[in-house]
Amino acid sequence: MGKRPAQEPLEDVTLNTSPVSKKARVEDVPECRPQLKSPSPPVRVPVNGYHREGGVRNGYAEASVTDEGKANSEGVATSPNSPALEGVEDGEDEEQTAYSTITRQMAPTEGYSDLYLDTIDRSVLDFDFEKLCSVSLSNINVYACLVCGKYYQGRGPKSHAYFHALEIGHHVFVNMQTKRVYVLPEGYEVKSKSLEDIKCVVDPKLPKGEVVMLDRVAKTARDLSGKEYRPGFVGMNNIKENDYFNAVIQALAHIPPLRNFFMLEDLSGKSELVQRFSVLIRKMWNTRAFKTHVSPHELIQQVSRQSNKRFDLLHQSDPVDFLSWFLNNTHFALGGSKTKPGTSIVHRVFQGKLKVESQQITAKADAGDRLRFEEAAEVIVETMRYLMLTLDLPAAPLFQDELDRNIIPQIPLTSILSKYDGLKAQEHLSMRKRFRLLHPLPPFLLFHIKRFSKNKFVSERNPTIVTFPVRSLDMSPYVEPNPALHPPGEPIWYDLVANVTHEAVRTRDDSVEGEAERKVWRVQMRDRARDEWLQIQDLYVERVASETLFTKESYLMVWERRRDGKDKGKGKG
């Protein structure tokens, strides 16, 4: 369509001899505007469709212009000597464009405070994914549309959320940082108690009294569809290959001092890794969730960036490697020190001390005496700190039994713990070493049962089953006596909290053992309030009998030190 010819020369309307740059400024404009003095040929100025005064043609308002001047951005006639044009005559870049005529309401119209709230669809809302604008992919000033669930940036007249409201007709948005709800394109904030459940899902927060009672009172909640779930024991979405990640996070979320710290402390000034871990734990224990599972997408994306894609959702990794990386990075993110112990919640929960005795293996030593410490030779004694204890499994049998079936050996947990009794030596390169735990033991012990070994040619898995008691594991035989911290002869009881297990699943029926196997990671956790055990594999949550926990291939175990009457006042770990 051709351009419509101007009704009068441009020189008669424009006072400036040179063009000025376009600079949009949006300001709050009062609804009442002065009457225009005399009609003149119209100047087309776009305005907000919700506040139209005067003639409107195709979404534009007609403002009158006098012979001496032109209408300003408010629709008020001005003369060349008026203050509105002083800055232009001086050459300043102060001319307002058409965007400056858009008005924003500071409050809803009286009687319409709940306008558009009936369009909110809670069934499509999912705030677990990373907060990125679906158009610009920016993470700055992101709003979520409460009608379709998509993320958009900003809420100004030039923002993607503003255009989404005009084009699609979705009007209710929530700021993902401040949790404030706005109606667009009007721009006013909505303050309604009916939106509290949405704010609770965006960033759930529990009072201290409820957090303390999480392990004492059994609670059951329901999602939007009416399905029951146990807060804290919810499934976690396996986006691609992040089941290793899910198992570790589930176990950490059931360690009470660590969980309570991340649920109650204000971590707004900490790193993004700490903040996202805190939000994920609070979502797992939320009693007002819209669905019975959560997604770790936001946290795993931050982990992927911070670890240079060593741990991501596209490739499966080792849970122990990830746990070691995560604990160390969380410790430093919380302001922890490399040398000073107990400077973060991570070290106060998991860190302990270990005595290592080393001796050089001489060339004269026989094959049977290589691991026997010589009294005449020098013994080097070192004290080290640990977050996790590695337990070595004996070699798996190479032969089959008389029924041509593979033998699955079993070994008790106490046998592989003898590595730390201070008597059994091991060979490391040209040194023989023996280990002994020192008082005080940490409140929680992490055991890594080493099942995988790699060489230049192949990666091998040890299928040995480790048997263990669910309660009352005595750690006193593996700790060097120290009467000042713990009375000699008294047991040190530990109870199982979580157990991460491994299962090898063959991808082909005709494959031999160890070939074309896929790793599946699960976690077994204890519900303290009900004294029951549950097994979680991604989205599947089911009850299991405590007597059958050891039948799986345990890989990572979390043990909690028991705090009973005998322990009080006698050197707690």
C-alpha positions as CSV (number, residue, x, y, z in Angstrom):
1,M,0.0,0.0,0.0
2,G,1.4,3.4,-0.9
3,K,2.2,6.1,1.5
4,R,-0.5,8.7,2.3
5,P,0.7,12.2,1.3
6,A,1.3,14.7,4.0
7,Q,-1.5,17.3,4.5
8,E,1.0,20.1,5.1
9,P,4.7,20.6,4.6
10,L,7.0,19.1,7.2
11,E,8.8,22.4,7.8
12,D,5.6,24.0,9.0
13,V,5.1,21.3,11.7
14,T,8.7,20.6,12.8
15,L,10.6,23.3,14.7
16,N,14.0,21.6,14.6
17,T,16.2,22.0,11.6
18,S,18.0,18.6,12.2
19,P,16.7,15.3,13.2
20,V,17.3,14.0,16.7
21,S,17.9,10.5,17.9
22,K,15.1,8.3,18.9
23,K,15.1,7.7,22.7
24,A,12.2,5.9,24.3
25,R,11.3,6.8,27.8
26,V,8.3,5.3,29.7
27,E,6.9,7.4,32.5
28,D,3.8,7.3,34.6
29,V,1.3,9.6,32.9
30,P,-1.8,10.9,34.7
31,E,-5.0,9.7,33.3
32,C,-6.5,13.2,33.0
33,R,-5.1,15.3,30.1
34,P,-5.7,19.0,29.3
35,Q,-8.1,19.7,26.4
36,L,-6.5,20.6,23.2
37,K,-7.1,24.3,22.3
38,S,-7.8,24.3,18.6
39,P,-8.2,21.5,16.0
40,S,-5.5,21.2,13.4
41,P,-4.4,18.5,11.0
42,P,-3.8,15.3,13.0
43,V,-0.5,14.0,14.0
44,R,-0.5,10.2,14.5
45,V,0.8,9.3,17.9
46,P,0.5,5.7,19.2
47,V,-1.0,5.4,22.7
48,N,-2.0,2.6,25.0
49,G,-5.3,1.1,23.9
50,Y,-6.5,1.2,27.5
51,H,-6.4,5.0,27.9
52,R,-7.6,6.6,24.7
53,E,-8.7,10.2,24.6
54,G,-9.8,12.1,21.5
55,G,-10.0,10.6,18.1
56,V,-8.4,7.1,17.6
57,R,-7.7,5.7,14.2
58,N,-6.0,2.3,13.7
59,G,-4.6,2.3,17.2
60,Y,-3.3,5.9,17.0
61,A,-4.6,9.0,18.7
62,E,-5.0,12.3,16.9
63,A,-3.4,15.3,18.6
64,S,-3.9,18.9,17.5
65,V,-1.1,21.0,16.4
66,T,-1.1,24.8,16.2
67,D,0.6,26.9,13.6
68,E,3.1,28.2,16.1
69,G,4.2,24.8,17.5
70,K,3.3,21.2,17.8
71,A,1.7,18.8,20.3
72,N,4.0,17.4,22.9
73,S,4.2,13.7,23.9
74,E,1.4,14.2,26.4
75,G,-1.0,15.6,23.7
76,V,-0.7,19.2,25.1
77,A,-0.1,21.9,22.5
78,T,3.2,23.8,23.0
79,S,4.7,26.8,21.4
80,P,8.3,27.4,20.4
81,N,8.9,29.4,23.6
82,S,7.3,26.8,25.9
83,P,9.5,25.0,28.4
84,A,8.8,21.7,26.8
85,L,10.9,22.6,23.8
86,E,13.7,24.4,25.6
87,G,15.9,21.3,25.7
88,V,15.4,20.7,22.0
89,E,16.4,24.2,21.0
90,D,19.6,23.8,23.0
91,G,20.5,20.7,21.0
92,E,19.9,18.2,23.9
93,D,18.7,14.7,23.1
94,E,15.4,15.0,24.9
95,E,12.8,14.3,22.3
96,Q,10.4,11.6,23.4
97,T,9.2,9.0,20.9
98,A,5.8,7.3,20.6
99,Y,6.7,4.9,23.5
100,S,6.6,7.8,25.9
101,T,2.9,8.1,25.5
102,I,2.3,4.6,26.9
103,T,0.8,4.9,30.4
104,R,1.2,2.3,33.2
105,Q,-1.3,1.8,36.0
106,M,0.1,1.8,39.5
107,A,-2.9,0.0,40.8
108,P,-5.9,-2.0,39.4
109,T,-9.1,-0.2,38.6
110,E,-11.4,-0.1,41.6
111,G,-13.6,-3.2,41.6
112,Y,-11.3,-5.1,39.2
113,S,-8.5,-6.2,41.6
114,D,-8.9,-9.8,40.6
115,L,-9.0,-9.2,36.8
116,Y,-7.4,-12.0,34.7
117,L,-6.6,-14.1,37.8
118,D,-9.1,-16.7,36.6
119,T,-6.9,-17.3,33.5
120,I,-4.0,-18.7,35.6
121,D,-3.4,-22.4,34.8
122,R,-1.6,-24.1,37.7
123,S,-1.3,-27.4,35.9
124,V,1.2,-26.0,33.4
125,L,3.4,-24.2,35.9
126,D,6.8,-25.8,36.3
127,F,9.4,-23.6,38.0
128,D,12.2,-26.3,38.3
129,F,13.9,-25.4,35.0
130,E,16.5,-22.8,34.6
131,K,15.1,-19.3,34.5
132,L,15.9,-18.2,31.0
133,C,13.8,-16.0,28.7
134,S,12.3,-18.2,26.0
135,V,13.1,-15.5,23.4
136,S,16.4,-13.9,24.3
137,L,17.8,-16.7,26.5
138,S,18.7,-14.1,29.1
139,N,18.6,-14.8,32.8
140,I,18.2,-11.2,33.8
141,N,14.9,-9.9,35.1
142,V,12.9,-13.0,34.1
143,Y,9.1,-13.2,34.5
144,A,7.0,-16.4,34.2
145,C,3.7,-16.3,32.5
146,L,1.1,-17.8,34.8
147,V,-1.2,-18.8,31.9
148,C,1.2,-20.8,29.7
149,G,4.2,-21.3,32.0
150,K,6.8,-19.8,29.7
151,Y,9.6,-17.4,30.8
152,Y,10.0,-13.9,29.3
153,Q,12.3,-11.1,30.1
154,G,11.2,-7.8,31.6
155,R,7.8,-6.2,31.8
156,G,8.4,-2.8,30.2
157,P,6.7,-1.6,26.9
158,K,9.6,-3.0,24.8
159,S,10.0,-6.3,26.7
160,H,9.2,-9.8,25.5
161,A,6.7,-10.3,28.3
162,Y,4.9,-7.1,27.3
163,F,4.6,-8.3,23.7
164,H,3.5,-11.7,24.8
165,A,0.7,-10.1,26.7
166,L,-0.5,-8.1,23.7
167,E,-0.1,-10.8,21.1
168,I,-1.3,-13.9,22.9
169,G,-3.5,-12.3,25.5
170,H,-1.8,-13.7,28.6
171,H,-1.8,-11.0,31.3
172,V,-0.5,-12.4,34.6
173,F,3.2,-12.7,35.2
174,V,5.4,-13.4,38.3
175,N,8.9,-12.1,38.8
176,M,11.1,-15.1,39.5
177,Q,13.4,-13.1,41.7
178,T,11.1,-10.9,43.8
179,K,8.0,-13.3,43.6
180,R,5.8,-10.3,42.9
181,V,2.9,-10.7,40.5
182,Y,2.0,-8.2,37.8
183,V,-0.7,-7.7,35.2
184,L,0.5,-6.7,31.7
185,P,0.2,-4.6,29.7
186,E,-1.3,-2.3,32.3
187,G,1.8,-2.9,34.6
188,Y,0.2,-2.8,38.0
189,E,1.1,-5.3,40.8
190,V,-1.5,-7.8,42.0
191,K,-1.7,-8.4,45.8
192,S,-4.0,-11.3,46.3
193,K,-3.8,-14.1,48.9
194,S,-5.0,-16.6,46.2
195,L,-1.5,-16.4,44.7
196,E,0.3,-17.5,47.8
197,D,0.4,-21.1,46.7
198,I,2.2,-20.1,43.5
199,K,4.8,-18.1,45.4
200,C,5.3,-21.1,47.7
201,V,6.1,-23.3,44.7
202,V,8.4,-20.7,43.1
203,D,10.5,-20.4,46.3
204,P,9.2,-22.6,49.2
205,K,10.2,-21.6,52.7
206,L,9.3,-23.5,55.9
207,P,9.5,-21.9,59.4
208,K,12.1,-23.2,61.7
209,G,9.5,-25.0,63.9
210,E,8.4,-27.1,60.9
211,V,11.9,-27.8,59.8
212,V,12.9,-29.2,63.2
213,M,9.9,-31.5,63.2
214,L,10.5,-33.0,59.7
215,D,12.0,-36.2,61.1
216,R,9.6,-36.5,64.0
217,V,6.1,-36.0,62.6
218,A,4.9,-38.1,59.7
219,K,3.3,-35.9,57.0
220,T,1.4,-36.7,53.9
221,A,0.6,-34.1,51.3
222,R,-1.4,-34.0,48.0
223,D,-0.5,-32.4,44.6
224,L,-2.9,-30.6,42.3
225,S,-4.3,-33.9,41.0
226,G,-5.0,-35.2,44.5
227,K,-2.2,-37.7,44.4
228,E,-0.6,-38.4,47.8
229,Y,3.2,-38.0,48.4
230,R,5.6,-37.8,51.3
231,P,7.5,-34.5,51.5
232,G,11.2,-35.2,51.3
233,F,10.6,-38.5,49.5
234,V,9.7,-37.4,46.0
235,G,10.9,-38.6,42.7
236,M,13.5,-36.6,40.7
237,N,13.4,-36.3,37.0
238,N,16.0,-38.1,34.9
239,I,16.4,-35.7,32.1
240,K,18.9,-37.7,30.1
241,E,21.7,-39.5,32.0
242,N,21.7,-37.8,35.4
243,D,20.5,-40.7,37.6
244,Y,23.9,-40.6,39.3
245,F,23.2,-36.9,40.2
246,N,19.7,-37.7,41.5
247,A,20.9,-40.4,43.9
248,V,23.6,-38.2,45.5
249,I,21.3,-35.2,45.9
250,Q,18.6,-37.4,47.5
251,A,21.1,-38.8,50.0
252,L,22.4,-35.3,50.9
253,A,18.8,-34.0,51.4
254,H,18.3,-36.5,54.2
255,I,21.2,-35.5,56.3
256,P,19.5,-33.4,59.0
257,P,22.2,-30.8,59.9
258,L,23.0,-30.2,56.2
259,R,19.4,-30.1,55.2
260,N,18.3,-27.7,58.0
261,F,21.2,-25.4,57.2
262,F,20.2,-25.0,53.5
263,M,16.5,-24.7,54.4
264,L,16.9,-22.0,57.1
265,E,20.0,-19.9,56.3
266,D,19.8,-16.8,54.2
267,L,22.2,-17.6,51.3
268,S,21.2,-14.7,49.0
269,G,24.8,-13.4,49.1
270,K,26.4,-16.7,48.3
271,S,27.3,-18.3,45.0
272,E,24.8,-19.6,42.5
273,L,25.7,-23.2,43.2
274,V,24.7,-22.8,46.9
275,Q,21.5,-20.9,46.2
276,R,20.3,-23.5,43.7
277,F,21.1,-26.4,45.9
278,S,19.1,-24.6,48.7
279,V,16.1,-24.1,46.5
280,L,16.1,-27.7,45.3
281,I,16.2,-29.1,48.9
282,R,13.3,-26.8,49.9
283,K,11.3,-27.9,46.9
284,M,11.9,-31.6,47.8
285,W,10.5,-31.0,51.3
286,N,7.7,-28.6,50.2
287,T,4.2,-29.6,51.6
288,R,2.3,-27.5,49.0
289,A,3.9,-28.8,45.8
290,F,1.9,-28.9,42.5
291,K,3.4,-32.2,41.5
292,T,4.9,-35.3,43.2
293,H,8.3,-34.9,41.7
294,V,11.0,-32.2,41.2
295,S,13.5,-31.6,38.4
296,P,17.2,-30.9,39.2
297,H,17.7,-29.1,35.9
298,E,18.5,-25.7,37.4
299,L,21.2,-27.1,39.8
300,I,22.7,-29.5,37.3
301,Q,23.1,-26.7,34.7
302,Q,25.1,-24.7,37.2
303,V,27.2,-27.8,38.1
304,S,27.9,-28.4,34.4
305,R,29.1,-24.8,33.9
306,Q,31.2,-24.8,37.1
307,S,32.8,-28.2,36.4
308,N,33.5,-27.4,32.8
309,K,31.0,-30.0,31.7
310,R,32.6,-32.8,33.7
311,F,29.2,-33.5,35.3
312,D,26.2,-32.9,33.1
313,L,22.8,-34.3,32.2
314,L,23.9,-35.9,28.9
315,H,26.6,-38.2,30.1
316,Q,26.6,-40.6,33.1
317,S,29.3,-40.1,35.7
318,D,30.4,-41.7,38.9
319,P,28.4,-40.7,42.0
320,V,31.5,-40.7,44.2
321,D,33.4,-38.4,41.9
322,F,30.5,-36.1,41.7
323,L,30.0,-36.1,45.5
324,S,33.6,-35.3,46.1
325,W,33.5,-32.4,43.7
326,F,30.2,-31.1,45.0
327,L,31.2,-31.2,48.7
328,N,34.5,-29.4,48.1
329,N,33.0,-26.7,45.9
330,T,30.1,-26.2,48.3
331,H,32.6,-25.9,51.1
332,F,34.6,-23.1,49.4
333,A,31.4,-21.4,48.2
334,L,30.3,-21.1,51.8
335,G,33.6,-19.4,52.7
336,G,35.4,-22.5,53.9
337,S,39.2,-22.7,54.3
338,K,41.6,-25.1,52.8
339,T,43.7,-25.6,56.0
340,K,41.5,-24.6,58.9
341,P,39.0,-27.4,59.8
342,G,35.3,-26.8,60.7
343,T,35.0,-23.6,58.7
344,S,31.8,-24.7,56.9
345,I,28.8,-26.9,57.5
346,V,30.3,-29.4,55.1
347,H,33.4,-30.0,57.2
348,R,31.5,-29.9,60.5
349,V,29.2,-32.7,59.2
350,F,31.7,-35.0,57.3
351,Q,35.3,-34.2,58.1
352,G,37.4,-36.5,60.3
353,K,41.0,-37.2,61.1
354,L,43.1,-40.2,60.0
355,K,46.6,-41.4,61.1
356,V,48.7,-42.9,58.3
357,E,51.9,-44.9,59.0
358,S,54.3,-45.4,56.1
359,Q,57.5,-47.4,55.7
360,Q,59.8,-48.0,52.8
361,I,59.8,-51.5,51.3
362,T,63.4,-52.7,51.0
363,A,64.7,-54.9,48.3
364,K,65.6,-57.6,50.8
365,A,62.0,-58.1,51.8
366,D,60.5,-61.4,50.9
367,A,57.1,-61.8,49.2
368,G,55.5,-62.7,52.5
369,D,57.1,-59.9,54.4
370,R,56.4,-57.0,52.1
371,L,53.4,-55.9,54.2
372,R,55.0,-56.5,57.6
373,F,56.4,-53.4,59.3
374,E,60.0,-53.8,60.3
375,E,60.9,-52.5,63.8
376,A,64.4,-51.3,62.8
377,A,63.2,-49.3,59.8
378,E,61.9,-45.8,60.1
379,V,58.1,-45.3,60.2
380,I,56.7,-42.1,58.9
381,V,53.5,-40.9,60.8
382,E,51.2,-38.4,59.2
383,T,47.8,-37.1,60.2
384,M,45.3,-36.4,57.4
385,R,41.8,-35.2,57.1
386,Y,39.1,-36.9,55.1
387,L,35.5,-36.4,54.0
388,M,35.0,-40.0,52.7
389,L,36.5,-43.4,53.5
390,T,37.3,-45.8,50.7
391,L,36.7,-49.5,51.3
392,D,38.4,-52.0,49.1
393,L,36.7,-55.2,48.1
394,P,38.6,-58.5,47.7
395,A,39.1,-59.8,44.2
396,A,36.1,-61.5,42.7
397,P,36.4,-65.3,41.9
398,L,37.5,-66.1,38.4
399,F,35.8,-69.5,38.2
400,Q,32.3,-70.8,38.2
401,D,30.7,-73.2,40.6
402,E,29.7,-76.8,39.9
403,L,26.4,-75.7,38.4
404,D,28.2,-73.5,35.8
405,R,26.8,-70.4,37.5
406,N,28.8,-67.4,38.4
407,I,29.5,-67.2,42.1
408,I,28.4,-64.0,43.7
409,P,30.6,-63.7,46.8
410,Q,29.6,-61.9,50.0
411,I,31.6,-60.2,52.6
412,P,30.6,-58.4,55.8
413,L,31.1,-54.7,56.1
414,T,33.3,-55.1,59.2
415,S,35.8,-57.2,57.2
416,I,36.5,-54.4,54.7
417,L,36.5,-51.8,57.5
418,S,39.6,-53.6,59.0
419,K,41.6,-51.5,56.6
420,Y,41.4,-48.8,59.3
421,D,42.2,-51.0,62.4
422,G,45.9,-49.8,62.4
423,L,47.2,-53.4,62.0
424,K,46.5,-54.5,58.5
425,A,49.0,-53.0,56.0
426,Q,48.6,-52.2,52.3
427,E,51.2,-51.7,49.6
428,H,51.2,-48.4,47.8
429,L,54.0,-48.2,45.2
430,S,57.2,-48.7,47.1
431,M,55.7,-48.0,50.5
432,R,53.7,-50.1,53.0
433,K,51.0,-48.2,54.8
434,R,48.5,-48.8,57.5
435,F,45.6,-46.5,58.6
436,R,43.8,-45.7,61.9
437,L,40.9,-43.4,62.5
438,L,41.3,-40.7,65.2
439,H,38.9,-39.2,67.7
440,P,36.6,-37.4,67.4
441,L,34.7,-39.2,64.6
442,P,32.4,-36.9,62.5
443,P,28.7,-36.9,63.0
444,F,28.2,-38.6,59.6
445,L,30.5,-41.1,57.9
446,L,30.7,-41.6,54.1
447,F,31.8,-45.0,52.9
448,H,32.8,-45.5,49.3
449,I,32.9,-49.2,48.4
450,K,35.3,-49.4,45.5
451,R,33.8,-51.6,42.8
452,F,35.2,-50.3,39.6
453,S,38.8,-50.6,38.4
454,K,40.3,-49.4,35.2
455,N,43.6,-50.3,33.3
456,K,44.8,-49.6,29.9
457,F,42.7,-52.2,28.3
458,V,39.4,-52.7,30.2
459,S,37.1,-51.5,32.9
460,E,36.1,-54.1,35.5
461,R,33.3,-54.3,38.0
462,N,33.4,-56.3,41.2
463,P,30.0,-57.7,42.0
464,T,30.7,-58.7,45.6
465,I,27.8,-58.2,47.9
466,V,28.5,-56.4,51.1
467,T,26.4,-57.4,54.1
468,F,25.8,-54.9,56.9
469,P,23.5,-54.1,59.8
470,V,21.0,-51.3,59.3
471,R,21.5,-50.1,62.8
472,S,24.3,-50.4,65.5
473,L,27.5,-50.4,63.5
474,D,30.3,-50.2,66.1
475,M,33.2,-48.1,64.9
476,S,35.3,-48.3,68.1
477,P,37.6,-51.1,66.9
478,Y,38.9,-48.8,64.1
479,V,39.5,-45.7,66.2
480,E,42.7,-45.2,68.1
481,P,41.9,-44.9,71.8
482,N,41.9,-41.4,73.4
483,P,40.6,-41.3,77.0
484,A,40.3,-37.6,76.8
485,L,37.7,-37.7,74.1
486,H,36.0,-41.1,74.5
487,P,36.1,-43.7,77.3
488,P,38.1,-46.8,76.3
489,G,36.0,-49.9,75.7
490,E,32.8,-48.0,75.0
491,P,31.2,-48.6,71.6
492,I,30.6,-45.9,69.1
493,W,27.3,-46.7,67.4
494,Y,26.4,-45.6,63.9
495,D,23.1,-46.1,62.1
496,L,22.5,-46.2,58.3
497,V,20.9,-43.1,56.7
498,A,21.2,-43.7,53.0
499,N,22.6,-46.3,50.7
500,V,23.4,-45.6,47.0
501,T,23.3,-48.9,45.0
502,H,24.5,-49.9,41.5
503,E,22.9,-52.3,39.1
504,A,24.4,-53.4,35.8
505,V,21.7,-53.9,33.1
506,R,22.6,-55.6,29.9
507,T,21.7,-53.7,26.8
508,R,21.9,-56.9,24.6
509,D,20.7,-60.3,25.6
510,D,23.6,-62.0,23.8
511,S,26.3,-60.0,25.5
512,V,28.6,-61.5,28.0
513,E,29.1,-60.2,31.5
514,G,30.8,-56.8,31.6
515,E,30.0,-56.1,27.9
516,A,27.4,-53.6,26.7
517,E,26.2,-53.0,30.3
518,R,24.3,-49.9,31.4
519,K,24.7,-48.5,34.9
520,V,21.6,-47.8,36.9
521,W,21.8,-45.9,40.2
522,R,19.3,-46.0,43.0
523,V,19.2,-44.7,46.6
524,Q,17.7,-46.3,49.7
525,M,16.7,-43.9,52.5
526,R,15.2,-44.2,55.9
527,D,12.0,-42.4,56.7
528,R,12.7,-41.4,60.3
529,A,9.2,-40.3,61.2
530,R,7.7,-43.7,60.1
531,D,10.8,-45.9,60.7
532,E,10.5,-47.2,57.2
533,W,12.8,-47.6,54.3
534,L,12.1,-46.3,50.8
535,Q,14.0,-46.9,47.5
536,I,14.0,-44.1,44.9
537,Q,15.1,-44.5,41.3
538,D,14.4,-41.3,39.4
539,L,10.6,-40.8,39.5
540,Y,9.8,-44.2,41.1
541,V,9.4,-44.3,44.9
542,E,8.7,-47.6,46.6
543,R,8.9,-49.2,50.0
544,V,11.6,-51.8,50.7
545,A,12.2,-54.1,53.6
546,S,15.2,-53.3,55.8
547,E,16.3,-56.9,55.8
548,T,16.9,-56.8,52.0
549,L,18.9,-53.6,51.7
550,F,22.3,-55.5,51.5
551,T,21.1,-57.6,48.5
552,K,22.0,-54.8,46.2
553,E,25.5,-53.7,45.1
554,S,26.2,-51.0,47.7
555,Y,28.4,-48.2,46.3
556,L,28.1,-45.2,48.6
557,M,26.8,-45.3,52.2
558,V,25.9,-42.6,54.7
559,W,26.1,-43.5,58.4
560,E,24.9,-41.2,61.3
561,R,26.5,-41.3,64.7
562,R,23.9,-42.2,67.4
563,R,23.4,-39.6,70.1
564,D,22.2,-41.5,73.1
565,G,22.5,-41.1,76.9
566,K,25.9,-42.7,77.0
567,D,27.3,-40.3,74.5
568,K,26.3,-37.1,76.2
569,G,29.1,-35.2,77.7
570,K,31.7,-37.8,76.6
571,G,33.2,-36.3,73.4
572,K,30.6,-36.3,70.6
573,G,31.9,-36.5,67.1
